[in-house]
């Protein structure tokens, strides 16, 4: 009897900064099925931010929703990227109309 292991994209670490109510990246690219670690640095004093990934820009189906933190503060988020390659959507749930980008899975 053989056991099939799910595909693994390994591990990837992303450094993401929130400053002046903006992310420092508009696109984040990760391998499919990878273990993603996001070192999130909220540099905005007194302003809450988070990092969340959704299936698309409607943001109705979350893939990952990180804890909201009020800056200045750092937090580490860890989650598994989708195994289906494509373009997904990331944003700050507190400021969804101005803090967002493309989460590419390759």
C-alpha positions as CSV (number, residue, x, y, z in Angstrom):
1,X,0.0,0.0,0.0
2,X,1.3,3.4,-0.9
3,X,0.4,6.7,0.6
4,X,0.3,9.8,-1.5
5,X,1.6,12.9,0.2
6,X,-0.1,16.2,-0.6
7,X,2.1,18.5,-2.8
8,X,4.2,20.8,-0.7
9,X,5.6,24.1,-1.8
10,X,7.9,24.3,1.2
11,X,8.1,27.3,3.4
12,X,8.3,31.0,2.5
13,X,8.7,34.1,4.7
14,X,7.3,37.5,3.7
15,X,8.2,40.8,5.4
16,X,5.2,43.1,5.2
17,X,5.1,46.7,6.5
18,X,2.0,48.9,7.1
19,X,3.0,52.5,7.2
20,X,1.1,55.7,6.4
21,X,-2.1,53.6,6.0
22,X,-0.5,51.6,3.1
23,X,1.3,48.3,2.6
24,X,4.8,48.3,1.3
25,X,3.9,45.6,-1.3
26,X,1.1,45.5,-3.8
27,X,1.9,41.9,-4.9
28,X,3.0,38.9,-2.8
29,X,4.0,35.7,-4.7
30,X,4.2,32.3,-3.0
31,X,4.5,28.7,-4.1
32,X,1.3,26.6,-4.2
33,X,0.7,24.7,-0.9
34,X,3.5,26.5,0.8
35,X,3.7,27.2,4.5
36,X,3.6,31.0,4.6
37,X,5.0,33.1,7.4
38,X,4.2,36.8,7.3
39,X,6.3,39.1,9.6
40,X,3.9,42.0,9.8
41,X,5.1,45.3,11.1
42,X,2.5,47.9,11.8
43,X,4.4,51.2,12.0
44,X,1.3,53.4,12.2
45,X,1.1,54.7,15.7
46,X,-2.3,54.3,17.2
47,X,-3.8,52.9,14.0
48,X,-5.1,49.3,13.8
49,X,-4.1,47.1,10.8
50,X,-4.1,43.4,9.8
51,X,-3.2,41.1,6.9
52,X,-6.0,38.9,5.4
53,X,-6.1,36.8,2.3
54,X,-9.3,36.1,0.3
55,X,-10.3,34.1,-2.8
56,X,-11.0,37.4,-4.6
57,X,-11.6,41.1,-4.2
58,X,-15.2,40.6,-3.0
59,X,-13.5,39.4,0.2
60,X,-16.4,37.1,1.1
61,X,-14.4,33.9,1.3
62,X,-11.4,34.2,3.6
63,X,-8.3,32.0,3.2
64,X,-6.6,33.6,6.1
65,X,-7.5,36.4,8.5
66,X,-4.8,37.8,10.8
67,X,-5.3,39.3,14.2
68,X,-5.8,43.1,14.1
69,X,-3.0,44.9,15.9
70,X,-2.6,48.6,16.8
71,X,0.8,50.1,15.9
72,X,3.5,50.4,16.5
73,X,3.6,46.6,16.9
74,X,4.8,43.5,15.0
75,X,3.1,40.1,14.8
76,X,3.9,36.9,12.9
77,X,1.1,35.2,11.0
78,X,1.4,31.6,9.7
79,X,-0.9,29.8,7.3
80,X,-0.9,27.5,4.3
81,X,-1.2,29.0,0.8
82,X,-3.9,27.6,-1.5
83,X,-2.8,24.6,-3.6
84,X,-4.4,26.0,-6.7
85,X,-2.2,28.5,-8.6
86,X,-3.8,31.8,-9.4
87,X,-4.4,35.3,-8.3
88,X,-6.0,35.8,-4.9
89,X,-6.5,39.0,-2.9
90,X,-5.0,40.4,0.3
91,X,-6.0,43.4,2.3
92,X,-6.2,45.1,5.7
93,X,-9.7,44.4,7.0
94,X,-9.7,47.8,8.8
95,X,-8.8,49.8,5.6
96,X,-10.1,47.5,2.8
97,X,-10.5,50.3,0.2
98,X,-7.0,51.7,0.4
99,X,-4.8,48.8,1.7
100,X,-4.9,45.8,-0.6
101,X,-3.0,43.8,-3.2
102,X,-2.6,40.7,-5.2
103,X,-1.6,37.4,-3.5
104,X,-0.1,35.3,-6.3
105,X,0.1,31.5,-6.0
106,X,2.4,29.9,-8.5
